[in-house]
Amino acid sequence: MQDINDIFLASNKSKGKRPYFFEDPAVERVLNITMAIAMEHAVTRERLDTIERLLADKGILSQSEINAYEPDKTAADQRQRWHAEYISRILRIIQQELEALEYPEKNQDIEEIAEELGNS
């Protein structure tokens, strides 16, 4: 299995300041995490529904067979890897805020970058 820092990869972000909609940063973080989970879940649910309907329509697999499935070691390892990547995406907002505290020079907004370029 490849050794990749999932949280580092999930921390890619747009330049500039993040828009906030609530006064309490904790509420904002919870909202962002909740929305990330909701989007991931909606996409997954649609794809799963499509696959299950196609399989049932073609008589390939029934709902009871899907429910009874037990993954082997390879499948279990792949699922565990996916879970790590998923959690990293969900907690991306927290990672970005930690990085902003640790490396404030990397958190310039677009106006600051333009000013620096103009002074070069």
Secondary structure, DSSP 8 states (H G I E B T S, - for coil): -----HHHHHT---SS-----SSSHHHHHHHHHHHHHHHHHHHHHHHHHHHHHHHHHTTS--HHHHHH----HHHHHHHHHHHHHHHHHHTHHHHHHHHHHH-GGG---HHHHHHHHHT-
